[in-house]
Amino acid sequence: MKKMTCKELDGVCDTEITGATPEEMGENAAKHAMSVNDEAHLAKMMEMREMQKDPEVVKKWMDDFQAKFDSLPDA
C-alpha cells in the first residue's frame, strides 16, 4: 500500500490517497474528488477530462505518475 496527497496527484488538497497499485490509487483519487464535491475539486476534474482528449498528454501524465508511484515507500 502506498500513499500520496491529493495535491501530489495534481489535486487541490492535502487528503491522503492510498492504493496498492497505480490504478487503485487513481480510482481512490477520483472517488475522493467526487465525494468532496467542491468547486476546486470539480474544476480539477474538468481539467483532467480535457487533458484526456490528447493521448500524448495522457501517456506523459501516466508515465510520470507511474514513476512517482514506484518511488514511494510502502505506507
mmCIF file of the N, C-alpha and C atoms, coordinates in Angstrom:
data_MODEL
# 
_entry.id   MODEL 
# 
loop_
_atom_site.group_PDB 
_atom_site.id 
_atom_site.type_symbol 
_atom_site.label_atom_id 
_atom_site.label_alt_id 
_atom_site.label_comp_id 
_atom_site.label_asym_id 
_atom_site.label_entity_id 
_atom_site.label_seq_id 
_atom_site.pdbx_PDB_ins_code 
_atom_site.Cartn_x 
_atom_site.Cartn_y 
_atom_site.Cartn_z 
_atom_site.occupancy 
_atom_site.B_iso_or_equiv 
_atom_site.pdbx_formal_charge 
_atom_site.auth_seq_id 
_atom_site.auth_comp_id 
_atom_site.auth_asym_id 
_atom_site.auth_atom_id 
_atom_site.pdbx_PDB_model_num 
ATOM 1   N N  . MET A 1 1  ? 0.852   -1.170 0.000   1.00 0.00 ? 1  MET A N  1 
ATOM 2   C CA . MET A 1 1  ? 0.000   0.000  0.000   1.00 0.00 ? 1  MET A CA 1 
ATOM 3   C C  . MET A 1 1  ? 0.899   1.235  0.000   1.00 0.00 ? 1  MET A C  1 
ATOM 4   N N  . LYS A 1 2  ? 0.564   2.180  -0.849  1.00 0.00 ? 2  LYS A N  1 
ATOM 5   C CA . LYS A 1 2  ? 1.325   3.425  -0.920  1.00 0.00 ? 2  LYS A CA 1 
ATOM 6   C C  . LYS A 1 2  ? 0.362   4.582  -0.736  1.00 0.00 ? 2  LYS A C  1 
ATOM 7   N N  . LYS A 1 3  ? 0.903   5.759  -0.409  1.00 0.00 ? 3  LYS A N  1 
ATOM 8   C CA . LYS A 1 3  ? 0.021   6.906  -0.230  1.00 0.00 ? 3  LYS A CA 1 
ATOM 9   C C  . LYS A 1 3  ? 0.648   8.168  -0.795  1.00 0.00 ? 3  LYS A C  1 
ATOM 10  N N  . MET A 1 4  ? -0.219  9.027  -1.284  1.00 0.00 ? 4  MET A N  1 
ATOM 11  C CA . MET A 1 4  ? 0.147   10.354 -1.774  1.00 0.00 ? 4  MET A CA 1 
ATOM 12  C C  . MET A 1 4  ? -0.987  11.288 -1.353  1.00 0.00 ? 4  MET A C  1 
ATOM 13  N N  . THR A 1 5  ? -0.703  12.570 -1.316  1.00 0.00 ? 5  THR A N  1 
ATOM 14  C CA . THR A 1 5  ? -1.782  13.510 -1.044  1.00 0.00 ? 5  THR A CA 1 
ATOM 15  C C  . THR A 1 5  ? -2.503  13.829 -2.350  1.00 0.00 ? 5  THR A C  1 
ATOM 16  N N  . CYS A 1 6  ? -3.678  14.356 -2.197  1.00 0.00 ? 6  CYS A N  1 
ATOM 17  C CA . CYS A 1 6  ? -4.447  14.807 -3.356  1.00 0.00 ? 6  CYS A CA 1 
ATOM 18  C C  . CYS A 1 6  ? -3.589  15.776 -4.184  1.00 0.00 ? 6  CYS A C  1 
ATOM 19  N N  . LYS A 1 7  ? -2.902  16.708 -3.519  1.00 0.00 ? 7  LYS A N  1 
ATOM 20  C CA . LYS A 1 7  ? -2.035  17.667 -4.231  1.00 0.00 ? 7  LYS A CA 1 
ATOM 21  C C  . LYS A 1 7  ? -0.924  16.966 -5.001  1.00 0.00 ? 7  LYS A C  1 
ATOM 22  N N  . GLU A 1 8  ? -0.332  15.939 -4.408  1.00 0.00 ? 8  GLU A N  1 
ATOM 23  C CA . GLU A 1 8  ? 0.740   15.207 -5.090  1.00 0.00 ? 8  GLU A CA 1 
ATOM 24  C C  . GLU A 1 8  ? 0.227   14.490 -6.337  1.00 0.00 ? 8  GLU A C  1 
ATOM 25  N N  . LEU A 1 9  ? -1.081  14.272 -6.380  1.00 0.00 ? 9  LEU A N  1 
ATOM 26  C CA . LEU A 1 9  ? -1.722  13.656 -7.543  1.00 0.00 ? 9  LEU A CA 1 
ATOM 27  C C  . LEU A 1 9  ? -2.299  14.723 -8.475  1.00 0.00 ? 9  LEU A C  1 
ATOM 28  N N  . ASP A 1 10 ? -1.760  15.932 -8.392  1.00 0.00 ? 10 ASP A N  1 
ATOM 29  C CA . ASP A 1 10 ? -2.217  17.086 -9.173  1.00 0.00 ? 10 ASP A CA 1 
ATOM 30  C C  . ASP A 1 10 ? -3.589  17.568 -8.736  1.00 0.00 ? 10 ASP A C  1 
ATOM 31  N N  . GLY A 1 11 ? -3.970  17.261 -7.502  1.00 0.00 ? 11 GLY A N  1 
ATOM 32  C CA . GLY A 1 11 ? -5.242  17.709 -6.960  1.00 0.00 ? 11 GLY A CA 1 
ATOM 33  C C  . GLY A 1 11 ? -5.099  19.025 -6.220  1.00 0.00 ? 11 GLY A C  1 
ATOM 34  N N  . VAL A 1 12 ? -6.030  19.258 -5.287  1.00 0.00 ? 12 VAL A N  1 
ATOM 35  C CA . VAL A 1 12 ? -6.095  20.584 -4.671  1.00 0.00 ? 12 VAL A CA 1 
ATOM 36  C C  . VAL A 1 12 ? -6.068  20.594 -3.142  1.00 0.00 ? 12 VAL A C  1 
ATOM 37  N N  . CYS A 1 13 ? -5.972  19.409 -2.499  1.00 0.00 ? 13 CYS A N  1 
ATOM 38  C CA . CYS A 1 13 ? -5.986  19.422 -1.035  1.00 0.00 ? 13 CYS A CA 1 
ATOM 39  C C  . CYS A 1 13 ? -4.944  18.449 -0.484  1.00 0.00 ? 13 CYS A C  1 
ATOM 40  N N  . ASP A 1 14 ? -4.874  18.364 0.825   1.00 0.00 ? 14 ASP A N  1 
ATOM 41  C CA . ASP A 1 14 ? -3.862  17.537 1.480   1.00 0.00 ? 14 ASP A CA 1 
ATOM 42  C C  . ASP A 1 14 ? -4.401  16.190 1.977   1.00 0.00 ? 14 ASP A C  1 
ATOM 43  N N  . THR A 1 15 ? -5.577  15.801 1.537   1.00 0.00 ? 15 THR A N  1 
ATOM 44  C CA . THR A 1 15 ? -6.122  14.497 1.912   1.00 0.00 ? 15 THR A CA 1 
ATOM 45  C C  . THR A 1 15 ? -5.209  13.392 1.388   1.00 0.00 ? 15 THR A C  1 
ATOM 46  N N  . GLU A 1 16 ? -4.948  12.395 2.223   1.00 0.00 ? 16 GLU A N  1 
ATOM 47  C CA . GLU A 1 16 ? -4.107  11.274 1.795   1.00 0.00 ? 16 GLU A CA 1 
ATOM 48  C C  . GLU A 1 16 ? -4.931  10.281 0.990   1.00 0.00 ? 16 GLU A C  1 
ATOM 49  N N  . ILE A 1 17 ? -4.381  9.872  -0.141  1.00 0.00 ? 17 ILE A N  1 
ATOM 50  C CA . ILE A 1 17 ? -4.990  8.882  -1.023  1.00 0.00 ? 17 ILE A CA 1 
ATOM 51  C C  . ILE A 1 17 ? -4.083  7.656  -0.999  1.00 0.00 ? 17 ILE A C  1 
ATOM 52  N N  . THR A 1 18 ? -4.667  6.477  -0.835  1.00 0.00 ? 18 THR A N  1 
ATOM 53  C CA . THR A 1 18 ? -3.869  5.254  -0.785  1.00 0.00 ? 18 THR A CA 1 
ATOM 54  C C  . THR A 1 18 ? -4.233  4.329  -1.935  1.00 0.00 ? 18 THR A C  1 
ATOM 55  N N  . GLY A 1 19 ? -3.318  3.403  -2.197  1.00 0.00 ? 19 GLY A N  1 
ATOM 56  C CA . GLY A 1 19 ? -3.578  2.385  -3.203  1.00 0.00 ? 19 GLY A CA 1 
ATOM 57  C C  . GLY A 1 19 ? -2.442  1.390  -3.261  1.00 0.00 ? 19 GLY A C  1 
ATOM 58  N N  . ALA A 1 20 ? -2.785  0.145  -3.558  1.00 0.00 ? 20 ALA A N  1 
ATOM 59  C CA . ALA A 1 20 ? -1.771  -0.899 -3.698  1.00 0.00 ? 20 ALA A CA 1 
ATOM 60  C C  . ALA A 1 20 ? -1.156  -0.882 -5.086  1.00 0.00 ? 20 ALA A C  1 
ATOM 61  N N  . THR A 1 21 ? -1.879  -0.307 -6.041  1.00 0.00 ? 21 THR A N  1 
ATOM 62  C CA . THR A 1 21 ? -1.397  -0.191 -7.422  1.00 0.00 ? 21 THR A CA 1 
ATOM 63  C C  . THR A 1 21 ? -1.669  1.229  -7.899  1.00 0.00 ? 21 THR A C  1 
ATOM 64  N N  . PRO A 1 22 ? -1.009  1.666  -8.963  1.00 0.00 ? 22 PRO A N  1 
ATOM 65  C CA . PRO A 1 22 ? -1.314  2.992  -9.503  1.00 0.00 ? 22 PRO A CA 1 
ATOM 66  C C  . PRO A 1 22 ? -2.788  3.110  -9.903  1.00 0.00 ? 22 PRO A C  1 
ATOM 67  N N  . GLU A 1 23 ? -3.342  2.036  -10.446 1.00 0.00 ? 23 GLU A N  1 
ATOM 68  C CA . GLU A 1 23 ? -4.744  2.062  -10.867 1.00 0.00 ? 23 GLU A CA 1 
ATOM 69  C C  . GLU A 1 23 ? -5.683  2.245  -9.674  1.00 0.00 ? 23 GLU A C  1 
ATOM 70  N N  . GLU A 1 24 ? -5.395  1.517  -8.591  1.00 0.00 ? 24 GLU A N  1 
ATOM 71  C CA . GLU A 1 24 ? -6.223  1.639  -7.391  1.00 0.00 ? 24 GLU A CA 1 
ATOM 72  C C  . GLU A 1 24 ? -6.111  3.042  -6.806  1.00 0.00 ? 24 GLU A C  1 
ATOM 73  N N  . MET A 1 25 ? -4.909  3.582  -6.781  1.00 0.00 ? 25 MET A N  1 
ATOM 74  C CA . MET A 1 25 ? -4.731  4.929  -6.258  1.00 0.00 ? 25 MET A CA 1 
ATOM 75  C C  . MET A 1 25 ? -5.492  5.935  -7.121  1.00 0.00 ? 25 MET A C  1 
ATOM 76  N N  . GLY A 1 26 ? -5.443  5.765  -8.429  1.00 0.00 ? 26 GLY A N  1 
ATOM 77  C CA . GLY A 1 26 ? -6.187  6.651  -9.321  1.00 0.00 ? 26 GLY A CA 1 
ATOM 78  C C  . GLY A 1 26 ? -7.685  6.569  -9.082  1.00 0.00 ? 26 GLY A C  1 
ATOM 79  N N  . GLU A 1 27 ? -8.197  5.350  -8.899  1.00 0.00 ? 27 GLU A N  1 
ATOM 80  C CA . GLU A 1 27 ? -9.621  5.166  -8.609  1.00 0.00 ? 27 GLU A CA 1 
ATOM 81  C C  . GLU A 1 27 ? -9.989  5.827  -7.286  1.00 0.00 ? 27 GLU A C  1 
ATOM 82  N N  . ASN A 1 28 ? -9.137  5.654  -6.277  1.00 0.00 ? 28 ASN A N  1 
ATOM 83  C CA . ASN A 1 28 ? -9.405  6.254  -4.971  1.00 0.00 ? 28 ASN A CA 1 
ATOM 84  C C  . ASN A 1 28 ? -9.337  7.775  -5.032  1.00 0.00 ? 28 ASN A C  1 
ATOM 85  N N  . ALA A 1 29 ? -8.442  8.306  -5.851  1.00 0.00 ? 29 ALA A N  1 
ATOM 86  C CA . ALA A 1 29 ? -8.357  9.759  -6.019  1.00 0.00 ? 29 ALA A CA 1 
ATOM 87  C C  . ALA A 1 29 ? -9.628  10.288 -6.677  1.00 0.00 ? 29 ALA A C  1 
ATOM 88  N N  . ALA A 1 30 ? -10.129 9.581  -7.682  1.00 0.00 ? 30 ALA A N  1 
ATOM 89  C CA . ALA A 1 30 ? -11.365 10.002 -8.351  1.00 0.00 ? 30 ALA A CA 1 
ATOM 90  C C  . ALA A 1 30 ? -12.546 9.949  -7.383  1.00 0.00 ? 30 ALA A C  1 
ATOM 91  N N  . LYS A 1 31 ? -12.633 8.882  -6.582  1.00 0.00 ? 31 LYS A N  1 
ATOM 92  C CA . LYS A 1 31 ? -13.706 8.765  -5.589  1.00 0.00 ? 31 LYS A CA 1 
ATOM 93  C C  . LYS A 1 31 ? -13.630 9.917  -4.591  1.00 0.00 ? 31 LYS A C  1 
ATOM 94  N N  . HIS A 1 32 ? -12.405 10.236 -4.162  1.00 0.00 ? 32 HIS A N  1 
ATOM 95  C CA . HIS A 1 32 ? -12.211 11.342 -3.222  1.00 0.00 ? 32 HIS A CA 1 
ATOM 96  C C  . HIS A 1 32 ? -12.720 12.644 -3.829  1.00 0.00 ? 32 HIS A C  1 
ATOM 97  N N  . ALA A 1 33 ? -12.293 12.943 -5.050  1.00 0.00 ? 33 ALA A N  1 
ATOM 98  C CA . ALA A 1 33 ? -12.678 14.208 -5.686  1.00 0.00 ? 33 ALA A CA 1 
ATOM 99  C C  . ALA A 1 33 ? -14.194 14.302 -5.837  1.00 0.00 ? 33 ALA A C  1 
ATOM 100 N N  . MET A 1 34 ? -14.828 13.200 -6.188  1.00 0.00 ? 34 MET A N  1 
ATOM 101 C CA . MET A 1 34 ? -16.284 13.221 -6.361  1.00 0.00 ? 34 MET A CA 1 
ATOM 102 C C  . MET A 1 34 ? -17.008 13.312 -5.021  1.00 0.00 ? 34 MET A C  1 
ATOM 103 N N  . SER A 1 35 ? -16.438 12.741 -3.969  1.00 0.00 ? 35 SER A N  1 
ATOM 104 C CA . SER A 1 35 ? -17.105 12.783 -2.667  1.00 0.00 ? 35 SER A CA 1 
ATOM 105 C C  . SER A 1 35 ? -16.995 14.155 -2.016  1.00 0.00 ? 35 SER A C  1 
ATOM 106 N N  . VAL A 1 36 ? -15.896 14.857 -2.273  1.00 0.00 ? 36 VAL A N  1 
ATOM 107 C CA . VAL A 1 36 ? -15.725 16.195 -1.698  1.00 0.00 ? 36 VAL A CA 1 
ATOM 108 C C  . VAL A 1 36 ? -16.708 17.151 -2.353  1.00 0.00 ? 36 VAL A C  1 
ATOM 109 N N  . ASN A 1 37 ? -16.828 17.044 -3.667  1.00 0.00 ? 37 ASN A N  1 
ATOM 110 C CA . ASN A 1 37 ? -17.825 17.786 -4.436  1.00 0.00 ? 37 ASN A CA 1 
ATOM 111 C C  . ASN A 1 37 ? -17.785 19.296 -4.183  1.00 0.00 ? 37 ASN A C  1 
ATOM 112 N N  . ASP A 1 38 ? -16.578 19.863 -4.127  1.00 0.00 ? 38 ASP A N  1 
ATOM 113 C CA . ASP A 1 38 ? -16.476 21.316 -4.017  1.00 0.00 ? 38 ASP A CA 1 
ATOM 114 C C  . ASP A 1 38 ? -15.983 21.883 -5.349  1.00 0.00 ? 38 ASP A C  1 
ATOM 115 N N  . GLU A 1 39 ? -16.019 23.192 -5.454  1.00 0.00 ? 39 GLU A N  1 
ATOM 116 C CA . GLU A 1 39 ? -15.684 23.840 -6.722  1.00 0.00 ? 39 GLU A CA 1 
ATOM 117 C C  . GLU A 1 39 ? -14.249 23.568 -7.165  1.00 0.00 ? 39 GLU A C  1 
ATOM 118 N N  . ALA A 1 40 ? -13.307 23.576 -6.232  1.00 0.00 ? 40 ALA A N  1 
ATOM 119 C CA . ALA A 1 40 ? -11.899 23.371 -6.583  1.00 0.00 ? 40 ALA A CA 1 
ATOM 120 C C  . ALA A 1 40 ? -11.671 21.964 -7.141  1.00 0.00 ? 40 ALA A C  1 
ATOM 121 N N  . HIS A 1 41 ? -12.255 20.961 -6.490  1.00 0.00 ? 41 HIS A N  1 
ATOM 122 C CA . HIS A 1 41 ? -12.090 19.585 -6.968  1.00 0.00 ? 41 HIS A CA 1 
ATOM 123 C C  . HIS A 1 41 ? -12.811 19.375 -8.301  1.00 0.00 ? 41 HIS A C  1 
ATOM 124 N N  . LEU A 1 42 ? -14.002 19.946 -8.440  1.00 0.00 ? 42 LEU A N  1 
ATOM 125 C CA . LEU A 1 42 ? -14.739 19.812 -9.700  1.00 0.00 ? 42 LEU A CA 1 
ATOM 126 C C  . LEU A 1 42 ? -13.976 20.457 -10.848 1.00 0.00 ? 42 LEU A C  1 
ATOM 127 N N  . ALA A 1 43 ? -13.379 21.614 -10.594 1.00 0.00 ? 43 ALA A N  1 
ATOM 128 C CA . ALA A 1 43 ? -12.589 22.288 -11.631 1.00 0.00 ? 43 ALA A CA 1 
ATOM 129 C C  . ALA A 1 43 ? -11.392 21.429 -12.031 1.00 0.00 ? 43 ALA A C  1 
ATOM 130 N N  . LYS A 1 44 ? -10.739 20.811 -11.061 1.00 0.00 ? 44 LYS A N  1 
ATOM 131 C CA . LYS A 1 44 ? -9.590  19.953 -11.360 1.00 0.00 ? 44 LYS A CA 1 
ATOM 132 C C  . LYS A 1 44 ? -10.034 18.726 -12.153 1.00 0.00 ? 44 LYS A C  1 
ATOM 133 N N  . MET A 1 45 ? -11.191 18.167 -11.823 1.00 0.00 ? 45 MET A N  1 
ATOM 134 C CA . MET A 1 45 ? -11.699 17.017 -12.581 1.00 0.00 ? 45 MET A CA 1 
ATOM 135 C C  . MET A 1 45 ? -11.998 17.410 -14.028 1.00 0.00 ? 45 MET A C  1 
ATOM 136 N N  . MET A 1 46 ? -12.535 18.597 -14.239 1.00 0.00 ? 46 MET A N  1 
ATOM 137 C CA . MET A 1 46 ? -12.799 19.069 -15.606 1.00 0.00 ? 46 MET A CA 1 
ATOM 138 C C  . MET A 1 46 ? -11.484 19.250 -16.367 1.00 0.00 ? 46 MET A C  1 
ATOM 139 N N  . GLU A 1 47 ? -10.470 19.768 -15.681 1.00 0.00 ? 47 GLU A N  1 
ATOM 140 C CA . GLU A 1 47 ? -9.144  19.933 -16.289 1.00 0.00 ? 47 GLU A CA 1 
ATOM 141 C C  . GLU A 1 47 ? -8.579  18.569 -16.710 1.00 0.00 ? 47 GLU A C  1 
ATOM 142 N N  . MET A 1 48 ? -8.741  17.572 -15.856 1.00 0.00 ? 48 MET A N  1 
ATOM 143 C CA . MET A 1 48 ? -8.257  16.227 -16.177 1.00 0.00 ? 48 MET A CA 1 
ATOM 144 C C  . MET A 1 48 ? -9.019  15.647 -17.369 1.00 0.00 ? 48 MET A C  1 
ATOM 145 N N  . ARG A 1 49 ? -10.321 15.909 -17.441 1.00 0.00 ? 49 ARG A N  1 
ATOM 146 C CA . ARG A 1 49 ? -11.105 15.429 -18.589 1.00 0.00 ? 49 ARG A CA 1 
ATOM 147 C C  . ARG A 1 49 ? -10.604 16.042 -19.886 1.00 0.00 ? 49 ARG A C  1 
ATOM 148 N N  . GLU A 1 50 ? -10.300 17.327 -19.845 1.00 0.00 ? 50 GLU A N  1 
ATOM 149 C CA . GLU A 1 50 ? -9.764  17.998 -21.039 1.00 0.00 ? 50 GLU A CA 1 
ATOM 150 C C  . GLU A 1 50 ? -8.435  17.380 -21.442 1.00 0.00 ? 50 GLU A C  1 
ATOM 151 N N  . MET A 1 51 ? -7.587  17.102 -20.464 1.00 0.00 ? 51 MET A N  1 
ATOM 152 C CA . MET A 1 51 ? -6.286  16.506 -20.730 1.00 0.00 ? 51 MET A CA 1 
ATOM 153 C C  . MET A 1 51 ? -6.446  15.170 -21.450 1.00 0.00 ? 51 MET A C  1 
ATOM 154 N N  . GLN A 1 52 ? -7.478  14.423 -21.098 1.00 0.00 ? 52 GLN A N  1 
ATOM 155 C CA . GLN A 1 52 ? -7.674  13.086 -21.655 1.00 0.00 ? 52 GLN A CA 1 
ATOM 156 C C  . GLN A 1 52 ? -7.996  13.100 -23.145 1.00 0.00 ? 52 GLN A C  1 
ATOM 157 N N  . LYS A 1 53 ? -8.255  14.255 -23.694 1.00 0.00 ? 53 LYS A N  1 
ATOM 158 C CA . LYS A 1 53 ? -8.531  14.360 -25.129 1.00 0.00 ? 53 LYS A CA 1 
ATOM 159 C C  . LYS A 1 53 ? -7.267  14.220 -25.966 1.00 0.00 ? 53 LYS A C  1 
ATOM 160 N N  . ASP A 1 54 ? -6.107  14.369 -25.340 1.00 0.00 ? 54 ASP A N  1 
ATOM 161 C CA . ASP A 1 54 ? -4.827  14.284 -26.055 1.00 0.00 ? 54 ASP A CA 1 
ATOM 162 C C  . ASP A 1 54 ? -4.063  13.053 -25.561 1.00 0.00 ? 54 ASP A C  1 
ATOM 163 N N  . PRO A 1 55 ? -4.022  11.995 -26.362 1.00 0.00 ? 55 PRO A N  1 
ATOM 164 C CA . PRO A 1 55 ? -3.369  10.757 -25.926 1.00 0.00 ? 55 PRO A CA 1 
ATOM 165 C C  . PRO A 1 55 ? -1.909  10.931 -25.518 1.00 0.00 ? 55 PRO A C  1 
ATOM 166 N N  . GLU A 1 56 ? -1.190  11.834 -26.154 1.00 0.00 ? 56 GLU A N  1 
ATOM 167 C CA . GLU A 1 56 ? 0.218   12.045 -25.795 1.00 0.00 ? 56 GLU A CA 1 
ATOM 168 C C  . GLU A 1 56 ? 0.345   12.660 -24.405 1.00 0.00 ? 56 GLU A C  1 
ATOM 169 N N  . VAL A 1 57 ? -0.542  13.588 -24.088 1.00 0.00 ? 57 VAL A N  1 
ATOM 170 C CA . VAL A 1 57 ? -0.532  14.212 -22.762 1.00 0.00 ? 57 VAL A CA 1 
ATOM 171 C C  . VAL A 1 57 ? -0.893  13.169 -21.705 1.00 0.00 ? 57 VAL A C  1 
ATOM 172 N N  . VAL A 1 58 ? -1.870  12.333 -21.998 1.00 0.00 ? 58 VAL A N  1 
ATOM 173 C CA . VAL A 1 58 ? -2.271  11.273 -21.069 1.00 0.00 ? 58 VAL A CA 1 
ATOM 174 C C  . VAL A 1 58 ? -1.108  10.316 -20.830 1.00 0.00 ? 58 VAL A C  1 
ATOM 175 N N  . LYS A 1 59 ? -0.435  9.911  -21.887 1.00 0.00 ? 59 LYS A N  1 
ATOM 176 C CA . LYS A 1 59 ? 0.690   8.981  -21.750 1.00 0.00 ? 59 LYS A CA 1 
ATOM 177 C C  . LYS A 1 59 ? 1.784   9.579  -20.880 1.00 0.00 ? 59 LYS A C  1 
ATOM 178 N N  . LYS A 1 60 ? 2.118   10.853 -21.102 1.00 0.00 ? 60 LYS A N  1 
ATOM 179 C CA . LYS A 1 60 ? 3.152   11.505 -20.295 1.00 0.00 ? 60 LYS A CA 1 
ATOM 180 C C  . LYS A 1 60 ? 2.721   11.566 -18.828 1.00 0.00 ? 60 LYS A C  1 
ATOM 181 N N  . TRP A 1 61 ? 1.468   11.955 -18.587 1.00 0.00 ? 61 TRP A N  1 
ATOM 182 C CA . TRP A 1 61 ? 0.978   12.042 -17.207 1.00 0.00 ? 61 TRP A CA 1 
ATOM 183 C C  . TRP A 1 61 ? 1.041   10.668 -16.547 1.00 0.00 ? 61 TRP A C  1 
ATOM 184 N N  . MET A 1 62 ? 0.599   9.640  -17.256 1.00 0.00 ? 62 MET A N  1 
ATOM 185 C CA . MET A 1 62 ? 0.604   8.284  -16.699 1.00 0.00 ? 62 MET A CA 1 
ATOM 186 C C  . MET A 1 62 ? 2.029   7.790  -16.438 1.00 0.00 ? 62 MET A C  1 
ATOM 187 N N  . ASP A 1 63 ? 2.941   8.064  -17.357 1.00 0.00 ? 63 ASP A N  1 
ATOM 188 C CA . ASP A 1 63 ? 4.340   7.672  -17.154 1.00 0.00 ? 63 ASP A CA 1 
ATOM 189 C C  . ASP A 1 63 ? 4.926   8.370  -15.930 1.00 0.00 ? 63 ASP A C  1 
ATOM 190 N N  . ASP A 1 64 ? 4.641   9.678  -15.796 1.00 0.00 ? 64 ASP A N  1 
ATOM 191 C CA . ASP A 1 64 ? 5.124   10.436 -14.638 1.00 0.00 ? 64 ASP A CA 1 
ATOM 192 C C  . ASP A 1 64 ? 4.520   9.892  -13.340 1.00 0.00 ? 64 ASP A C  1 
ATOM 193 N N  . PHE A 1 65 ? 3.221   9.610  -13.374 1.00 0.00 ? 65 PHE A N  1 
ATOM 194 C CA . PHE A 1 65 ? 2.545   9.078  -12.193 1.00 0.00 ? 65 PHE A CA 1 
ATOM 195 C C  . PHE A 1 65 ? 3.109   7.710  -11.817 1.00 0.00 ? 65 PHE A C  1 
ATOM 196 N N  . GLN A 1 66 ? 3.337   6.862  -12.793 1.00 0.00 ? 66 GLN A N  1 
ATOM 197 C CA . GLN A 1 66 ? 3.903   5.529  -12.527 1.00 0.00 ? 66 GLN A CA 1 
ATOM 198 C C  . GLN A 1 66 ? 5.273   5.662  -11.857 1.00 0.00 ? 66 GLN A C  1 
ATOM 199 N N  . ALA A 1 67 ? 6.096   6.589  -12.351 1.00 0.00 ? 67 ALA A N  1 
ATOM 200 C CA . ALA A 1 67 ? 7.424   6.796  -11.764 1.00 0.00 ? 67 ALA A CA 1 
ATOM 201 C C  . ALA A 1 67 ? 7.307   7.294  -10.323 1.00 0.00 ? 67 ALA A C  1 
ATOM 202 N N  . LYS A 1 68 ? 6.388   8.238  -10.073 1.00 0.00 ? 68 LYS A N  1 
ATOM 203 C CA . LYS A 1 68 ? 6.174   8.729  -8.706  1.00 0.00 ? 68 LYS A CA 1 
ATOM 204 C C  . LYS A 1 68 ? 5.716   7.586  -7.805  1.00 0.00 ? 68 LYS A C  1 
ATOM 205 N N  . PHE A 1 69 ? 4.745   6.818  -8.289  1.00 0.00 ? 69 PHE A N  1 
ATOM 206 C CA . PHE A 1 69 ? 4.207   5.706  -7.505  1.00 0.00 ? 69 PHE A CA 1 
ATOM 207 C C  . PHE A 1 69 ? 5.306   4.709  -7.162  1.00 0.00 ? 69 PHE A C  1 
ATOM 208 N N  . ASP A 1 70 ? 6.095   4.341  -8.156  1.00 0.00 ? 70 ASP A N  1 
ATOM 209 C CA . ASP A 1 70 ? 7.166   3.363  -7.942  1.00 0.00 ? 70 ASP A CA 1 
ATOM 210 C C  . ASP A 1 70 ? 8.201   3.846  -6.932  1.00 0.00 ? 70 ASP A C  1 
ATOM 211 N N  . SER A 1 71 ? 8.392   5.162  -6.832  1.00 0.00 ? 71 SER A N  1 
ATOM 212 C CA . SER A 1 71 ? 9.402   5.701  -5.925  1.00 0.00 ? 71 SER A CA 1 
ATOM 213 C C  . SER A 1 71 ? 8.899   5.839  -4.483  1.00 0.00 ? 71 SER A C  1 
ATOM 214 N N  . LEU A 1 72 ? 7.609   5.667  -4.273  1.00 0.00 ? 72 LEU A N  1 
ATOM 215 C CA . LEU A 1 72 ? 7.046   5.830  -2.929  1.00 0.00 ? 72 LEU A CA 1 
ATOM 216 C C  . LEU A 1 72 ? 7.405   4.653  -2.028  1.00 0.00 ? 72 LEU A C  1 
ATOM 217 N N  . PRO A 1 73 ? 7.665   4.941  -0.748  1.00 0.00 ? 73 PRO A N  1 
ATOM 218 C CA . PRO A 1 73 ? 7.850   3.832  0.197   1.00 0.00 ? 73 PRO A CA 1 
ATOM 219 C C  . PRO A 1 73 ? 6.488   3.203  0.494   1.00 0.00 ? 73 PRO A C  1 
ATOM 220 N N  . ASP A 1 74 ? 6.496   1.969  0.955   1.00 0.00 ? 74 ASP A N  1 
ATOM 221 C CA . ASP A 1 74 ? 5.243   1.348  1.378   1.00 0.00 ? 74 ASP A CA 1 
ATOM 222 C C  . ASP A 1 74 ? 4.743   2.057  2.625   1.00 0.00 ? 74 ASP A C  1 
ATOM 223 N N  . ALA A 1 75 ? 3.448   2.304  2.654   1.00 0.00 ? 75 ALA A N  1 
ATOM 224 C CA . ALA A 1 75 ? 2.848   3.027  3.789   1.00 0.00 ? 75 ALA A CA 1 
ATOM 225 C C  . ALA A 1 75 ? 2.479   2.071  4.906   1.00 0.00 ? 75 ALA A C  1 
# 
